[in-house]
Amino acid sequence: MTTTTSTTAAVARRYVDAVSTMDFAAVGQLLASDVVWHHPGNSRFSGLLVGAVTVNEMISELMGVTKGTLGLEVAGRFMINGKLFAVPVHFSAKRDDAELSLDGFDVLKVRGDRIVDVWVFAEVQKEQDAL
């Protein structure tokens, strides 16, 4: 295992551990100050978010909109390719009359010991947009 792969694996493990325990504060601490978050779709959470502060605000807003029902579970083993890692996840949440339960992937890029890019993939984007 190369140094890059070892570092990526360490960050991936910390990310998976934080997501598994719903510790969004720990997830936030893994983000580089200039992180770029790529969120697909056509919802108020979609688009390109730049900066850890902006991403953490979006996560807080999601928690508020879903009244704390936002769930994100790791659905399998993470995979590494150099500075990138991919994690299969399962999203769940409720908001008023909308309910979300779908699979997806998070693909993350690491620089040093921080996450610098995040790409979120949803199984059925239209369902995620409805939330």
VMD Tcl script that builds the backbone (N, CA, C; Angstrom):
set m [mol new atoms 393]
animate dup $m
set s [atomselect $m all]
$s set {name element resname resid chain x y z} {
  {N N MET 1 A 0.856 -1.176 0.000}
  {CA C MET 1 A 0.000 0.000 0.000}
  {C C MET 1 A 0.895 1.229 0.000}
  {N N THR 2 A 0.629 2.172 -0.912}
  {CA C THR 2 A 1.424 3.395 -0.989}
  {C C THR 2 A 1.035 4.349 0.132}
  {N N THR 3 A 1.865 5.361 0.331}
  {CA C THR 3 A 1.564 6.374 1.348}
  {C C THR 3 A 0.242 7.057 1.042}
  {N N THR 4 A 0.006 7.401 -0.235}
  {CA C THR 4 A -1.249 8.052 -0.633}
  {C C THR 4 A -2.435 7.162 -0.297}
  {N N THR 5 A -2.325 5.881 -0.655}
  {CA C THR 5 A -3.417 4.950 -0.394}
  {C C THR 5 A -3.635 4.768 1.099}
  {N N SER 6 A -2.547 4.706 1.866}
  {CA C SER 6 A -2.664 4.561 3.320}
  {C C SER 6 A -3.361 5.767 3.939}
  {N N THR 7 A -2.995 6.956 3.486}
  {CA C THR 7 A -3.619 8.176 3.997}
  {C C THR 7 A -5.094 8.209 3.619}
  {N N THR 8 A -5.393 7.874 2.375}
  {CA C THR 8 A -6.787 7.838 1.923}
  {C C THR 8 A -7.577 6.836 2.749}
  {N N ALA 9 A -7.001 5.670 3.006}
  {CA C ALA 9 A -7.684 4.640 3.799}
  {C C ALA 9 A -7.967 5.132 5.213}
  {N N ALA 10 A -7.022 5.853 5.803}
  {CA C ALA 10 A -7.213 6.370 7.163}
  {C C ALA 10 A -8.354 7.385 7.198}
  {N N VAL 11 A -8.396 8.283 6.219}
  {CA C VAL 11 A -9.476 9.279 6.157}
  {C C VAL 11 A -10.806 8.573 5.871}
  {N N ALA 12 A -10.786 7.607 4.970}
  {CA C ALA 12 A -12.002 6.863 4.638}
  {C C ALA 12 A -12.552 6.163 5.877}
  {N N ARG 13 A -11.682 5.551 6.655}
  {CA C ARG 13 A -12.114 4.858 7.876}
  {C C ARG 13 A -12.748 5.852 8.858}
  {N N ARG 14 A -12.120 7.009 9.021}
  {CA C ARG 14 A -12.673 8.029 9.930}
  {C C ARG 14 A -14.033 8.524 9.432}
  {N N TYR 15 A -14.166 8.707 8.119}
  {CA C TYR 15 A -15.427 9.136 7.519}
  {C C TYR 15 A -16.510 8.091 7.752}
  {N N VAL 16 A -16.187 6.833 7.450}
  {CA C VAL 16 A -17.145 5.742 7.625}
  {C C VAL 16 A -17.565 5.623 9.088}
  {N N ASP 17 A -16.605 5.732 9.995}
  {CA C ASP 17 A -16.925 5.665 11.422}
  {C C ASP 17 A -17.865 6.807 11.833}
  {N N ALA 18 A -17.587 8.009 11.337}
  {CA C ALA 18 A -18.417 9.174 11.685}
  {C C ALA 18 A -19.823 9.034 11.108}
  {N N VAL 19 A -19.920 8.609 9.854}
  {CA C VAL 19 A -21.236 8.429 9.225}
  {C C VAL 19 A -22.009 7.326 9.943}
  {N N SER 20 A -21.326 6.243 10.278}
  {CA C SER 20 A -21.982 5.104 10.925}
  {C C SER 20 A -22.605 5.473 12.264}
  {N N THR 21 A -22.033 6.454 12.933}
  {CA C THR 21 A -22.559 6.877 14.235}
  {C C THR 21 A -23.347 8.185 14.142}
  {N N MET 22 A -23.594 8.644 12.902}
  {CA C MET 22 A -24.320 9.892 12.653}
  {C C MET 22 A -23.650 11.079 13.335}
  {N N ASP 23 A -22.344 11.044 13.393}
  {CA C ASP 23 A -21.561 12.110 14.021}
  {C C ASP 23 A -21.177 13.134 12.954}
  {N N PHE 24 A -22.126 14.006 12.606}
  {CA C PHE 24 A -21.894 14.975 11.533}
  {C C PHE 24 A -20.846 16.017 11.924}
  {N N ALA 25 A -20.652 16.238 13.208}
  {CA C ALA 25 A -19.581 17.143 13.642}
  {C C ALA 25 A -18.228 16.550 13.264}
  {N N ALA 26 A -18.072 15.242 13.438}
  {CA C ALA 26 A -16.822 14.577 13.058}
  {C C ALA 26 A -16.638 14.587 11.538}
  {N N VAL 27 A -17.725 14.399 10.804}
  {CA C VAL 27 A -17.651 14.502 9.338}
  {C C VAL 27 A -17.163 15.896 8.973}
  {N N GLY 28 A -17.742 16.909 9.585}
  {CA C GLY 28 A -17.353 18.294 9.311}
  {C C GLY 28 A -15.892 18.563 9.588}
  {N N GLN 29 A -15.345 17.928 10.619}
  {CA C GLN 29 A -13.928 18.122 10.956}
  {C C GLN 29 A -12.991 17.482 9.936}
  {N N LEU 30 A -13.507 16.538 9.159}
  {CA C LEU 30 A -12.687 15.903 8.124}
  {C C LEU 30 A -12.600 16.745 6.849}
  {N N LEU 31 A -13.462 17.740 6.734}
  {CA C LEU 31 A -13.523 18.550 5.514}
  {C C LEU 31 A -12.432 19.619 5.510}
  {N N ALA 32 A -11.761 19.738 4.370}
  {CA C ALA 32 A -10.812 20.839 4.189}
  {C C ALA 32 A -11.592 22.148 4.185}
  {N N SER 33 A -10.946 23.225 4.576}
  {CA C SER 33 A -11.642 24.513 4.616}
  {C C SER 33 A -12.158 24.920 3.233}
  {N N ASP 34 A -11.493 24.443 2.169}
  {CA C ASP 34 A -11.889 24.783 0.803}
  {C C ASP 34 A -12.569 23.616 0.077}
  {N N VAL 35 A -13.170 22.701 0.833}
  {CA C VAL 35 A -13.835 21.542 0.242}
  {C C VAL 35 A -14.844 21.987 -0.813}
  {N N VAL 36 A -15.003 21.165 -1.840}
  {CA C VAL 36 A -16.016 21.400 -2.875}
  {C C VAL 36 A -16.979 20.219 -2.837}
  {N N TRP 37 A -18.243 20.514 -2.609}
  {CA C TRP 37 A -19.288 19.498 -2.464}
  {C C TRP 37 A -20.181 19.567 -3.693}
  {N N HIS 38 A -20.255 18.478 -4.429}
  {CA C HIS 38 A -21.031 18.389 -5.663}
  {C C HIS 38 A -22.330 17.645 -5.352}
  {N N HIS 39 A -23.438 18.365 -5.267}
  {CA C HIS 39 A -24.723 17.769 -4.905}
  {C C HIS 39 A -25.648 17.850 -6.109}
  {N N PRO 40 A -26.012 16.706 -6.695}
  {CA C PRO 40 A -26.811 16.707 -7.918}
  {C C PRO 40 A -28.276 17.050 -7.664}
  {N N GLY 41 A -28.995 17.230 -8.740}
  {CA C GLY 41 A -30.441 17.365 -8.647}
  {C C GLY 41 A -30.957 18.776 -8.787}
  {N N ASN 42 A -32.215 18.908 -8.384}
  {CA C ASN 42 A -32.933 20.175 -8.523}
  {C C ASN 42 A -33.650 20.542 -7.233}
  {N N SER 43 A -32.957 20.444 -6.141}
  {CA C SER 43 A -33.547 20.837 -4.856}
  {C C SER 43 A -32.780 22.035 -4.316}
  {N N ARG 44 A -33.234 22.558 -3.203}
  {CA C ARG 44 A -32.535 23.702 -2.618}
  {C C ARG 44 A -31.165 23.319 -2.082}
  {N N PHE 45 A -30.888 22.011 -1.971}
  {CA C PHE 45 A -29.595 21.544 -1.495}
  {C C PHE 45 A -28.655 21.186 -2.646}
  {N N SER 46 A -29.154 21.249 -3.866}
  {CA C SER 46 A -28.372 20.876 -5.047}
  {C C SER 46 A -27.404 21.974 -5.442}
  {N N GLY 47 A -26.378 21.558 -6.159}
  {CA C GLY 47 A -25.431 22.513 -6.698}
  {C C GLY 47 A -24.036 22.277 -6.187}
  {N N LEU 48 A -23.202 23.241 -6.442}
  {CA C LEU 48 A -21.802 23.199 -6.046}
  {C C LEU 48 A -21.648 24.049 -4.791}
  {N N LEU 49 A -21.271 23.417 -3.704}
  {CA C LEU 49 A -21.052 24.132 -2.452}
  {C C LEU 49 A -19.559 24.203 -2.205}
  {N N VAL 50 A -19.065 25.370 -1.874}
  {CA C VAL 50 A -17.633 25.559 -1.681}
  {C C VAL 50 A -17.365 26.026 -0.256}
  {N N GLY 51 A -16.492 25.292 0.421}
  {CA C GLY 51 A -16.070 25.663 1.768}
  {C C GLY 51 A -16.738 24.821 2.844}
  {N N ALA 52 A -15.962 24.482 3.858}
  {CA C ALA 52 A -16.467 23.653 4.956}
  {C C ALA 52 A -17.616 24.332 5.686}
  {N N VAL 53 A -17.540 25.643 5.860}
  {CA C VAL 53 A -18.607 26.363 6.556}
  {C C VAL 53 A -19.915 26.206 5.781}
  {N N THR 54 A -19.875 26.380 4.476}
  {CA C THR 54 A -21.068 26.260 3.635}
  {C C THR 54 A -21.624 24.842 3.673}
  {N N VAL 55 A -20.756 23.846 3.590}
  {CA C VAL 55 A -21.204 22.451 3.619}
  {C C VAL 55 A -21.823 22.118 4.977}
  {N N ASN 56 A -21.183 22.542 6.049}
  {CA C ASN 56 A -21.730 22.278 7.382}
  {C C ASN 56 A -23.072 22.972 7.584}
  {N N GLU 57 A -23.232 24.159 7.019}
  {CA C GLU 57 A -24.525 24.852 7.090}
  {C C GLU 57 A -25.595 24.073 6.339}
  {N N MET 58 A -25.233 23.509 5.177}
  {CA C MET 58 A -26.182 22.714 4.398}
  {C C MET 58 A -26.600 21.475 5.180}
  {N N ILE 59 A -25.652 20.796 5.826}
  {CA C ILE 59 A -25.978 19.611 6.619}
  {C C ILE 59 A -26.898 19.995 7.777}
  {N N SER 60 A -26.618 21.110 8.429}
  {CA C SER 60 A -27.483 21.589 9.523}
  {C C SER 60 A -28.881 21.905 9.019}
  {N N GLU 61 A -28.949 22.531 7.839}
  {CA C GLU 61 A -30.253 22.859 7.261}
  {C C GLU 61 A -31.026 21.585 6.918}
  {N N LEU 62 A -30.329 20.587 6.384}
  {CA C LEU 62 A -30.970 19.300 6.100}
  {C C LEU 62 A -31.541 18.673 7.370}
  {N N MET 63 A -30.766 18.740 8.445}
  {CA C MET 63 A -31.233 18.197 9.721}
  {C C MET 63 A -32.467 18.962 10.200}
  {N N GLY 64 A -32.475 20.267 9.997}
  {CA C GLY 64 A -33.621 21.068 10.396}
  {C C GLY 64 A -34.861 20.772 9.581}
  {N N VAL 65 A -34.704 20.723 8.262}
  {CA C VAL 65 A -35.824 20.466 7.356}
  {C C VAL 65 A -36.437 19.095 7.628}
  {N N THR 66 A -35.604 18.129 7.962}
  {CA C THR 66 A -36.095 16.767 8.204}
  {C C THR 66 A -36.424 16.535 9.679}
  {N N LYS 67 A -36.360 17.591 10.465}
  {CA C LYS 67 A -36.648 17.517 11.901}
  {C C LYS 67 A -35.840 16.410 12.581}
  {N N GLY 68 A -34.583 16.305 12.167}
  {CA C GLY 68 A -33.678 15.336 12.780}
  {C C GLY 68 A -33.843 13.910 12.305}
  {N N THR 69 A -34.658 13.693 11.270}
  {CA C THR 69 A -34.869 12.318 10.789}
  {C C THR 69 A -33.867 11.894 9.721}
  {N N LEU 70 A -32.988 12.800 9.320}
  {CA C LEU 70 A -32.000 12.457 8.297}
  {C C LEU 70 A -31.153 11.295 8.780}
  {N N GLY 71 A -31.119 10.249 7.981}
  {CA C GLY 71 A -30.291 9.090 8.296}
  {C C GLY 71 A -29.344 8.811 7.147}
  {N N LEU 72 A -28.138 8.477 7.471}
  {CA C LEU 72 A -27.146 8.128 6.465}
  {C C LEU 72 A -26.380 6.936 7.007}
  {N N GLU 73 A -26.576 5.795 6.372}
  {CA C GLU 73 A -25.933 4.570 6.819}
  {C C GLU 73 A -24.932 4.102 5.774}
  {N N VAL 74 A -23.821 3.591 6.227}
  {CA C VAL 74 A -22.858 2.960 5.331}
  {C C VAL 74 A -23.445 1.612 4.933}
  {N N ALA 75 A -23.532 1.365 3.623}
  {CA C ALA 75 A -24.221 0.173 3.115}
  {C C ALA 75 A -23.270 -0.882 2.561}
  {N N GLY 76 A -21.986 -0.729 2.796}
  {CA C GLY 76 A -21.011 -1.697 2.295}
  {C C GLY 76 A -19.605 -1.188 2.547}
  {N N ARG 77 A -18.645 -1.901 2.042}
  {CA C ARG 77 A -17.246 -1.543 2.250}
  {C C ARG 77 A -16.832 -0.392 1.344}
  {N N PHE 78 A -15.942 0.453 1.859}
  {CA C PHE 78 A -15.434 1.534 1.015}
  {C C PHE 78 A -14.360 0.985 0.084}
  {N N MET 79 A -14.169 1.681 -1.032}
  {CA C MET 79 A -13.190 1.299 -2.042}
  {C C MET 79 A -12.254 2.473 -2.288}
  {N N ILE 80 A -10.977 2.177 -2.503}
  {CA C ILE 80 A -9.966 3.224 -2.658}
  {C C ILE 80 A -9.310 3.131 -4.025}
  {N N ASN 81 A -9.062 4.298 -4.608}
  {CA C ASN 81 A -8.289 4.410 -5.838}
  {C C ASN 81 A -7.427 5.666 -5.690}
  {N N GLY 82 A -6.199 5.484 -5.196}
  {CA C GLY 82 A -5.298 6.618 -4.988}
  {C C GLY 82 A -5.837 7.585 -3.960}
  {N N LYS 83 A -6.128 8.818 -4.385}
  {CA C LYS 83 A -6.646 9.853 -3.482}
  {C C LYS 83 A -8.169 9.843 -3.371}
  {N N LEU 84 A -8.811 8.938 -4.079}
  {CA C LEU 84 A -10.275 8.862 -4.080}
  {C C LEU 84 A -10.758 7.667 -3.278}
  {N N PHE 85 A -11.915 7.831 -2.631}
  {CA C PHE 85 A -12.587 6.660 -2.072}
  {C C PHE 85 A -14.075 6.785 -2.299}
  {N N ALA 86 A -14.717 5.630 -2.454}
  {CA C ALA 86 A -16.149 5.563 -2.698}
  {C C ALA 86 A -16.792 4.743 -1.593}
  {N N VAL 87 A -17.944 5.207 -1.136}
  {CA C VAL 87 A -18.659 4.556 -0.043}
  {C C VAL 87 A -20.120 4.368 -0.452}
  {N N PRO 88 A -20.613 3.113 -0.472}
  {CA C PRO 88 A -22.046 2.920 -0.708}
  {C C PRO 88 A -22.815 3.328 0.547}
  {N N VAL 89 A -23.877 4.097 0.364}
  {CA C VAL 89 A -24.643 4.610 1.500}
  {C C VAL 89 A -26.142 4.396 1.277}
  {N N HIS 90 A -26.880 4.495 2.361}
  {CA C HIS 90 A -28.335 4.475 2.296}
  {C C HIS 90 A -28.837 5.732 3.007}
  {N N PHE 91 A -29.618 6.534 2.289}
  {CA C PHE 91 A -30.190 7.771 2.832}
  {C C PHE 91 A -31.623 7.506 3.282}
  {N N SER 92 A -32.021 8.124 4.357}
  {CA C SER 92 A -33.427 8.106 4.751}
  {C C SER 92 A -33.742 9.432 5.436}
  {N N ALA 93 A -34.971 9.879 5.261}
  {CA C ALA 93 A -35.406 11.125 5.890}
  {C C ALA 93 A -36.903 11.293 5.686}
  {N N LYS 94 A -37.500 12.153 6.513}
  {CA C LYS 94 A -38.913 12.502 6.375}
  {C C LYS 94 A -39.036 14.017 6.466}
  {N N ARG 95 A -39.979 14.531 5.705}
  {CA C ARG 95 A -40.298 15.964 5.786}
  {C C ARG 95 A -41.749 16.123 5.391}
  {N N ASP 96 A -42.544 16.592 6.311}
  {CA C ASP 96 A -43.975 16.779 6.061}
  {C C ASP 96 A -44.549 15.517 5.426}
  {N N ASP 97 A -44.970 15.592 4.162}
  {CA C ASP 97 A -45.565 14.427 3.510}
  {C C ASP 97 A -44.572 13.663 2.633}
  {N N ALA 98 A -43.321 14.071 2.620}
  {CA C ALA 98 A -42.311 13.392 1.801}
  {C C ALA 98 A -41.461 12.457 2.660}
  {N N GLU 99 A -41.186 11.291 2.112}
  {CA C GLU 99 A -40.327 10.333 2.795}
  {C C GLU 99 A -39.291 9.817 1.804}
  {N N LEU 100 A -38.078 9.704 2.269}
  {CA C LEU 100 A -36.967 9.307 1.409}
  {C C LEU 100 A -36.316 8.061 1.979}
  {N N SER 101 A -36.063 7.094 1.107}
  {CA C SER 101 A -35.312 5.899 1.470}
  {C C SER 101 A -34.687 5.382 0.192}
  {N N LEU 102 A -33.405 5.660 0.007}
  {CA C LEU 102 A -32.755 5.245 -1.231}
  {C C LEU 102 A -31.266 5.037 -1.031}
  {N N ASP 103 A -30.708 4.292 -1.962}
  {CA C ASP 103 A -29.275 4.002 -1.939}
  {C C ASP 103 A -28.515 5.009 -2.786}
  {N N GLY 104 A -27.243 5.105 -2.509}
  {CA C GLY 104 A -26.398 6.002 -3.274}
  {C C GLY 104 A -24.932 5.724 -3.003}
  {N N PHE 105 A -24.098 6.593 -3.510}
  {CA C PHE 105 A -22.662 6.520 -3.283}
  {C C PHE 105 A -22.152 7.902 -2.941}
  {N N ASP 106 A -21.202 7.947 -2.049}
  {CA C ASP 106 A -20.414 9.152 -1.820}
  {C C ASP 106 A -19.028 8.855 -2.368}
  {N N VAL 107 A -18.537 9.727 -3.220}
  {CA C VAL 107 A -17.175 9.609 -3.737}
  {C C VAL 107 A -16.417 10.824 -3.222}
  {N N LEU 108 A -15.292 10.577 -2.570}
  {CA C LEU 108 A -14.559 11.639 -1.901}
  {C C LEU 108 A -13.094 11.637 -2.317}
  {N N LYS 109 A -12.535 12.834 -2.392}
  {CA C LYS 109 A -11.121 12.997 -2.732}
  {C C LYS 109 A -10.398 13.557 -1.511}
  {N N VAL 110 A -9.227 12.983 -1.248}
  {CA C VAL 110 A -8.459 13.340 -0.066}
  {C C VAL 110 A -7.182 14.082 -0.456}
  {N N ARG 111 A -6.861 15.104 0.332}
  {CA C ARG 111 A -5.575 15.792 0.232}
  {C C ARG 111 A -5.043 15.886 1.657}
  {N N GLY 112 A -3.882 15.280 1.880}
  {CA C GLY 112 A -3.353 15.227 3.238}
  {C C GLY 112 A -4.284 14.394 4.094}
  {N N ASP 113 A -4.758 14.951 5.186}
  {CA C ASP 113 A -5.686 14.217 6.049}
  {C C ASP 113 A -7.089 14.819 6.022}
  {N N ARG 114 A -7.415 15.508 4.918}
  {CA C ARG 114 A -8.714 16.161 4.796}
  {C C ARG 114 A -9.408 15.776 3.487}
  {N N ILE 115 A -10.713 15.868 3.513}
  {CA C ILE 115 A -11.532 15.637 2.321}
  {C C ILE 115 A -11.649 16.959 1.579}
  {N N VAL 116 A -11.282 16.948 0.279}
  {CA C VAL 116 A -11.280 18.190 -0.498}
  {C C VAL 116 A -12.386 18.246 -1.558}
  {N N ASP 117 A -12.933 17.102 -1.914}
  {CA C ASP 117 A -14.037 17.049 -2.873}
  {C C ASP 117 A -14.987 15.945 -2.456}
  {N N VAL 118 A -16.287 16.196 -2.631}
  {CA C VAL 118 A -17.307 15.194 -2.358}
  {C C VAL 118 A -18.299 15.220 -3.516}
  {N N TRP 119 A -18.551 14.031 -4.066}
  {CA C TRP 119 A -19.574 13.869 -5.089}
  {C C TRP 119 A -20.626 12.940 -4.503}
  {N N VAL 120 A -21.885 13.389 -4.476}
  {CA C VAL 120 A -22.988 12.612 -3.936}
  {C C VAL 120 A -23.784 12.040 -5.103}
  {N N PHE 121 A -24.048 10.741 -5.049}
  {CA C PHE 121 A -24.836 10.074 -6.087}
  {C C PHE 121 A -26.048 9.435 -5.431}
  {N N ALA 122 A -27.222 9.663 -6.003}
  {CA C ALA 122 A -28.460 9.079 -5.486}
  {C C ALA 122 A -29.019 8.087 -6.499}
  {N N GLU 123 A -29.563 6.990 -5.981}
  {CA C GLU 123 A -30.151 5.951 -6.818}
  {C C GLU 123 A -31.267 6.520 -7.694}
  {N N VAL 124 A -32.147 7.296 -7.077}
  {CA C VAL 124 A -33.255 7.918 -7.791}
  {C C VAL 124 A -33.264 9.401 -7.417}
  {N N GLN 125 A -32.625 10.198 -8.251}
  {CA C GLN 125 A -32.451 11.603 -7.934}
  {C C GLN 125 A -33.770 12.326 -7.718}
  {N N LYS 126 A -34.775 11.956 -8.491}
  {CA C LYS 126 A -36.085 12.605 -8.383}
  {C C LYS 126 A -36.654 12.469 -6.957}
  {N N GLU 127 A -36.437 11.324 -6.330}
  {CA C GLU 127 A -36.903 11.130 -4.957}
  {C C GLU 127 A -36.147 12.033 -3.982}
  {N N GLN 128 A -34.851 12.165 -4.196}
  {CA C GLN 128 A -34.067 13.033 -3.324}
  {C C GLN 128 A -34.490 14.491 -3.508}
  {N N ASP 129 A -34.778 14.875 -4.734}
  {CA C ASP 129 A -35.224 16.243 -5.009}
  {C C ASP 129 A -36.539 16.574 -4.301}
  {N N ALA 130 A -37.411 15.573 -4.141}
  {CA C ALA 130 A -38.722 15.786 -3.521}
  {C C ALA 130 A -38.593 16.150 -2.042}
  {N N LEU 131 A -37.474 15.801 -1.452}
  {CA C LEU 131 A -37.288 16.095 -0.039}
  {C C LEU 131 A -37.012 17.572 0.144}
}
mol reanalyze $m
mol bondsrecalc $m
mol representation Tube
mol addrep $m
